[in-house]
Amino acid sequence: MSNVQFLTAVIVGLSFALYIGIAIWSRVSTTGEFYIAGKHVHPLANGMATAADWMSAASFISMAGIISFGGYDGSVYLMGWTGGFVLLALLLAPYLRKFGKFTVPDFIGERYYSNTARQIGVLCAVIISFTYVAGQMRGVGVVFSRFLEINVDLGIVIGMIIVLFYATLGGMKGITYTQVTQYCVLIFAFMVPAIFISIMMTGNPIPQLGFGGSGADGVPLLAKLDGLHQQLGFDAYTNGSKSMTDVFCITLALMVGTAGLPHVIVRFFTVPKVKDARISAFYALLFIAILYTTAPAVAVFARTNLITSVEGKAYTELPSWFRTWEKTGLLAWVDKNEDGMIQYRKGAAIDGNKGKPIFLPDDIEGASGERLMKMSDDGEGAFNTATDNENELYVDRDIMVLANPEIAKLPDWVIALVAAGGLAAALSTAAGLLLVISSSVAHDMLRKWLMPNIGEKGELAAARIASVAAVIVAGYLGLNPPGFVAQVVALAFGLAASSFFPAIVLGIFRKRMNKEGALAGMMAGFLFTVGYICYFKFISPETNNADHWLFKISPEGIGAVGMVLNFVVALTIERFTPAPPENVQRLVEDIRVPIGSNEDVEG
């Protein structure tokens, strides 16, 4: 066992022991504790837990990777997710907390006085959560595959077992205090290497300032990266290639999708008072900003280090980190021109269907160091024929944050710490999502509809059984994701934007909105978005490009169109159907009443 593996095993093992210990300490016996921690979470703790819940594997592992490869184009994830949390904190969270229900489908069902509305809410929540959790499970697999030097799929299975234990035992109460710990782990793990590398590359210990500064040669770091990109045939790093329409739609879908994500919204039900929901939202935004303002710097550092470390170098002279990552199947080299040198250019290194190289057989090298590989288990797609000036390097963008400390030659304990941080980010969000799925099934589907006499113990048992089933499905989706972690998560945001966001906004701010309009809008927006995503991601992936997209809008951004469709259909149908009952209209007025003398009343 290498020193990195040993330190990783120690640090990850200690963190997991802490998570599981918290779950045992906080095990619950009531549904109120299981779903919303009994509404007894302090705003500071809730802000930290919300930040951990929000900053998933997409934020920790994949966002900086996408920015690293996409440059300006990747910034849509940064803008959309950051702006979305501000929107949620200011526009929705306090009102939903005042409403006081356990789940988002619970709000939908009560506000629109309809079990059908509740069940549509359950369907949307479950599909959104499963799409989101697929990205988290893949993130877990990526981390385990590198630092335990195992296959990605086996890493996902290990992650399933761990998250199942503390999510089903402690419920929201256990998850909350586990997430507080996980936030501390992930933010420390993200910032330490960023500070180290910023000092090494720019002499500035503040990464947010360092990546805009100059290196030892006096050349601004971004200008240097632009030059490296253009020399190798890539677009300039600071230039964008996406259409402004697609950039706008992806950003908007991520923003409003954030405000409609059920696993984030439910966090604001766990605090004692309505005022505490606002305070915890402020804390969460502060904690999130630490990582989000650092991610662009990490992206620039990682991209620069990768290019300068491998391009034009002989394969036989590369450091050990390259071969270690090769064993995971997430990094690969094909010597197309048989000169034994790494040639990194714009374009795909390998042809095939699945975009994930697999060694045939494991770790086989030719005399020149060439790797023999294929693209899928069915034998379709092999490496390209030998040519000059073509790309020979395959790099999965999800490895950039994890590999960055190794590429920069940081101490082994820093590399191990990053592994623990990546796992903390993925597992914290996965646990929150699994809780949403289990509560939607047990509370909204069984107790509120199919089995109203199920009882407290029966509902709690059903929630735990639903968690087990959810973990199994989530694991399958993690094994077969439709894209990189951040891309998969972006699809979940689009689904939330097209379904929940309009229904929640209209439910709070428009008394006249009735069940007919809300139901029609949710179904129209959701089905349109699901259909569009499924067509380009699964039915006809070969047409997934700007030439075939509607208005040149990618599947990651189509949720914005689905949201507009939802609003239009809902408001149109509302005009021709009866107004809601008087008690529902009074309920809406009560939710919107400015909080004054009763702000400190628990509810």
N, C-alpha and C positions, 0 to 999 in steps of 0.2 A: 504494500500500500504506500503510495506517495505521500509526501508531507502535506500537500494540498488536500488529498482525500482524507487523511487523518484529521486535519484541522476542521474540514467541512463536516465530517462525521461528528466531531465533538461539539461544534457550535450549533449545527442543525439539531443534533440529538438533545442538547440542553434546552434549546428553544422549544422543541416538540414536547419535551417532558414538562416544561412550564405551561404550555398550552393545555395539555391533557390534565395536568394538576388543577388548573383553573376550572376546567370543565367538571372535574369530580367535585371540587369545592362548591361550585355554583349549580349543582344539579337541581333540577326543578321538579315540582310536583303538581303545579297548576298550569292551566292553559294561559292565564294572564302573564305568568312569568316566562312561559315558553315562547309566547308570541311577542310581547313587548316589555319583558323584564319587570313586570309589575309597575311600570311607570315610576321607577325610583332611581333612575340613572342621573348622576350629576351632569350639568351642562358641559363642564370641561371634559369629563370622561366621555360623554356622548359625542362631543366635537371630535375628540381623538379617534373614537371608534368609527364615527361617520367617515373621517378621512381615510382610515384603513379600509373600510368597506368600499369606499369610492375609488381609492387608488389600487386598482387591481393589477394583475399581471400585465394588462395592456398598458397601464401607466408606468409601472416599474421596469418591465422587460421590453415591451414592444414599442411604446411611443417614441422613446429616444432612438430605437432602431429604425423606425419608419422615417423619422426626421433625418437620421444619419444617411439613409439611402435616398430619400425623396427631396431633401433640402427644403426649399421654399414650399413645395407641394405638401410636405409632411406637416407643415405648421397648422393645417386645418384642424388636426386632432388637438393640438395645444389650445387653439383659440376656441374651438367648439366646446371642449370639455370644461375649460375654465369659465367661460361665459355662461355655460349651462348651469353650473353650480350656483353662480350669483343669481341667476333667474329663479332657480328653485328656492333659494334661501329667502329672497325678497318677495316673490310673488305667491308661492304656494305653501311652504312649510308651516307658517303660523296658523293659517286658516285650516289646514288639514289637522293640525294638532288640536285645534279648538273643536273640530268635529268629533275627535276622540275615538275613532274606530280602530280595529286591529290591523286591517289590511286595506290596500287600494280597492280590490273588488268589493270589500265591505262598504267603502265610501260610494262606489258606483251603484251598488245595489240599493243602499238607503237613499241616496240623493235622487236616483231615478225610479224609486218606488217600484222595483221590478226584480223578480228572481232571474228573469231572462237576462237583464242587464248585468246582474251579479255573475251569472255563468259565462257571459261573454268576457267580463272582466277577468274571471278565473282563467279562461282559455288564453287570453292575451298575456296575462301575467306568467303563466306557465311556459308559453312559447318564448316570450322575451327572456325569461330567466334561463331556460335551457340553452338558448342561443348564446347568451352571455357566459354561462358557466362552461360552455365548451371551450371558450378561449382561456379560461382560468385553468382548466385541467390540462390543456396543451402547455400552458406556461409551466405548470408543475412538472410535466414530463420532460420539458426542455432542460430545466434545472437539474433534475435527478439524472438525466441521461449523461450530462457532462461530468457531474461531480461524483457520481457513483460509477461512472463509465459503464452504463447499461443502456439498453435500447429505450428510446423515447416512450414506447408503448408500456413497457414495464414500469417506467417512472410514473406514468399516469395512474396505473393500478395502485402503486404505493400511496400516491396522493389521495386516491379515492378512500382507501382504508382509514387514513389519518383524519381526513375531514369528516368522515361519517361518524367517527367516535365522538368528537367533541361537539358536533352540530346536533346530534340526536340526544346526547346526554344532557347538555346544559341549556339547549334552546337559546332564545335571545339573551337571557341573562348570562349564560356561559359565553356565548359568542361576543357579547359586548365587552366583557373584561378581557377575553382573549384578544380581541381586536385592539384594545388599548395597548396591550403588550406588543402585538404585531406591528402597530404603527411605530412604536419606539425602535423596533428591530429594523423595519424596512427603511425608515428615514435615515437612521444612522448608517445603514449599509449603502444607501444611495449617495449620501453626502461625503462620506470619508474618501472613497476613491476619486470622486469629483474634485475635492479639494486637493488631494495629492497630485492628480494629473494636471490641474490648473496651475499649481506651483511649478511643476516640472516643465510645462510647455510655455507658460507665459510669465512666470514669476509672481502671479497674482493669486492669493489664497481664496479669493471670492470667485467661484466659477461663473456666476452671472456676469461679472465684469471681465473675467479672464478671456472668455471666448471672443469678446469684441476687441481684445488688445492684440499685441504683437508678440511674436516669439523671440528667441535669442538672436535671430538674424535680422530683427527689425521689421520684418514683413508682417503686416496684419494677418492674423490667423485665417480669417474668412477669405481674404484675397489669395492667400497661399492655397487654400482648399479649392477655390474657384480655378486657379491655375492648374492644379493637379487634375481636376475633373476634365478640363478642356484638353489637356495633353493626352489623356487616355480615351478621349472620344465621348465622354459624358457631357451632359448639359452643365452649364455653370451652376454651382451648388446654390447660389443665392437667386437664381432665376427659376421661375415656375413653368411647368409644361401643361398643367391642367387649364381648362377653360375657366373663366371667371364665373360662369354659371354653375359649373360643377363645384368649384371652391365655395361659392356662396351656399349652395344647397347642402354640401357635406357639413359645413360649419353650422348652418341652421339646424340640420337634422340632429347633430350632436348636441347642440344647445337645448333644444326643446325636448329631445330624447332624454337628456339628463333630468329635466324637470318632470318627466313621466316615468322614471325608473322606479319600480315598486320596492326594490330592496333598499334604495336610498330614502325614499319617502317614509317607509315604516320606521326608520331610525328616529324620526321626530315625534313618534308616538310614545317613545320610551321615557321621556322626561316628565317631571311632576307637573309643570305649569306651562301655559301658553308662552309666557315671557321666556321661559327656559328654552323653548324651541328656537326663538330668535337668537338667543345668546349662544346656544350650541352651534347654530349655523355659522355665526361669526367665527367661533373657534375653529370649526371645520375648514372654513375658507382659508384661515390663516395657516393651518397645518398643511393643507393641500398646496398652498402657494410656495412653500419651501421646496417641494419636489418639482412642481411645474415650472418654476422659474429657472431651475437648474437643468432640466431635461435638454433644452437646446444646446447648452454648453457641453453636456455629456455626448450628445450626438456629434457635434463638431470634433471634439477630442477623439472619439472613437473612429470616425471616418478618416481623419487625418492619419491616425496611428495605423489603421488597417492598410491603407494604401502605401504608406512609406515602409511598412514592415514586410510586405510580401511582393509588391509589384517589381518585376525584373530580377527577383532573387532566385537562386538555384534551389530547387526543391530539397535537395540533400543538405542544404545549409540552413533550412528553416528551423526555428526553435521548437521545443517540444509541444507548446500549446497548439500548434497547427495540427499535428498528428493526433493529439488527444481529441480535438474537436472533430477531426475527420471520422473517428470511430463512432461518433454519435449519428453520422449521416446528415449533419446540419452544416457541414463545411466540406467541400470537395474540390479536387483539382483533376482536370483531364488534360494531358499533354498532347494537344491537338497537332502541334508542329514538331513534336518529338525532339525538342531541344533541351529538355530538362529544366526549363526556366518557367516561373509563374508569369503568365500573361493576363493581366486584368484589364478588360476593356468593356465598353458598353455592349450589352446583348446577353443572351442566355448561354450559359456554359454547356448545358446539357439539353437535349431534346427529350420529349416524353410527355406522359399524361399527368403525373402527380406532382411534379416539381420537387421531389424529395429523393436524392440519390441514395441508393442502397448498394453496399459493396458486394461484389461477386468474385470470389468468396471474400470473407472478412480479411482486411489488411494485407491484400496481395499487392506486391509491387513488381513492376517490370524492371529491367536493368536501368532504365532511365528514371525510375521513380514513378512511372505512370500508374494511375489507379484504374482498375477495371470495375465498371459499375453499370447499373441499369436504372431505369426510372420506376418500375413497378413490378409487382410480383408475377404478373402474367407475361413478362418478357417483352412487353411493348416499349419501345423507346430505348435506344442506346446512345452512347456519346457520339458527338458529331465527328465527321471525317476530319482528318488533319488539314488545317489551313493556317496561314499566317495572319496576324493582326486580328484574330478573333478572341473573344473572351474564353478563358480556360478555367475561371474560378467561380465556383458556386458558393454563395454565402447566404444562409438563412438569416434574414434581418432580425429575427427574434433572439439571436445569440449576441448581439453587439454589446449590450450592457453587461452581460455576464462575462464575455471574453475580454472586454476593455481593460480590466486590471491586469490580466495576464499579458496582453499585448504590450501594455505600458510597463511591464516588469515590476509591478508593485509586490509588496511582501505577501507571502502565502496566506497569512491570517486575513488580509484584506480580501483576497479572492474568496476565501471561505465565508467571510462575512456577507459578501454580495450574494452568495448562494442562499444563505439564510434569509436575506432580505427579499429575494425573489420568491422564495417559498412562502414567506409571511404575506406578501402582497397577494399572491394567487389564492392561498388558502383562506385568508380573511374574507375576500369577496365571494369565494365559492360557498363558504359557510352561510353568508347572508343570503345568497341566492337560493340555496337549498332550503333555508327557512321560509322564504317567500313561497316556494313551491309547496312545501309541506303544509303551511298555514292556509294557503289557498284551497288545497284539496280537503284538509280536515275541517277547517272552520267554515269556509265559504261554500264548499260543495256538499259536504256531509251534514254538518250541524245546521246550516242555514237552508238546506234544500232537501237532500235525500234522506237524512236520518236526524230529524229535529230532536228526537229523544235520546240521542246517543250518550249524553252525560259527560261530566268533566273527565273522568278517567278514560272513558272510551275515546273521546276526542283527542286526548293527549297520546294515547296509544296509536290512534290513526295517524296523527301527525308524525310520529316517529317511524311508523311503517312507510309513510309517504316519503320520508327523508331517505330511507334505504333505497326505495325504488328510484328516487330522483338521482341519487349518487350513481346508480348503475347506468341509467340513461345518460347522465352527464359524462360518465367515463367513456361510453360508446362515442358520444359526440366529440369528446376530446381526442379519441383515437382517429376520428375521421372528420377533422375540421375543414370548413370550406375556405380557408385562407390563413393568413398570419394572425397572430393573437389580436392585434389591434383592429384588423379588418373584420374579424369575426365579431368582436365587441361592437364595432361600428354598425353592423347589421342589427344588433339588438337595440341600439339607440334609435335606428330608423323605425323599427317596429314600435317602440315606445312613443316616438314622436307622432306616428300616424294613428295611434289608437288611444292611449291614455291622456296625453297632454290636452287635446281639445276638450275631451269629456270632463277633465278635472277643472280646466279654466272656465268653461261655460257653466259647470256645476257650481262654481264659487261665485262667479261674477255676473251671471245672467239668470234672474229669477224665472223668466219665461221659458227657459230651456226645459223641454219635457223628455219623457223616456223615448218617445218615437223618434225625435230628432237625434238624441244622443246615440241610440242604438243603431240607427241608420248610418250616422256619421262614422261611428267606430267600425262598423262592419265594412263600409266602403273604403275608408282609409287603410284599414288593416289588411283586407284582402288584396287591394291593389298593390300594397307594398310587398306583401308576402309573395304574390304572383310574380312581380317584377324581379325580386331577389332570386326566387327559385328558378325562374327561366334562365337568367344569366349565370347563376352559380352552379346549377345542377342539370337543367334540361339542355341548354345550348351554351356551354362555357366557351366554345370556340368563337362565339359572336360577342363575347364580353369585352367590347371596346367602344370608343367614342363614336365610331361610324354607325353602330347599331343602337346605341342608347337613345332613349326618348329625350329630346332636347339636349343631347350630349350630357345627360346626368347619369352618373355611375350608380350601381346598386347601393354603395355606401351613402349616397346623398338623396336617394329617391324618397326616403322618409319625409323630407321636407314637402315634396309634392303630395304624398299621402296625407300629411297634416292639413294642407290647404284643402284637399278634397274632403277630408273629414269635416272641417269647419263649414264649407260650402253646403254639403249635404245636410248636416245637422241644422243649420240655420234655415235652410230652405224647407225641410220637412216640418220644422217647428212652426212655421207660419201657417201651415194648413192643417194642423192637428191641435187638440185641446190643450189648454194650459195645465200646468201641474196642479195638484190639489193645494188648497190653502195652507195646510200644515207643512208641506214641502217648501212653499214659498217663504213661510215664516222661518223655517230652518235655515234657508239661504241667507235671509236677512240677519239672523242671529250669528251665523258664521262670519259675516262681513262687518258686524258692529265694531267700531273702533274699541280696542281693548283699553279700559280705564280702571274703574274701581274694582272690577272683578278679574283683573289681570293676574293677580296672585292667587286666585282660587284654583284649587286643583280640579282637573277635569279629564 
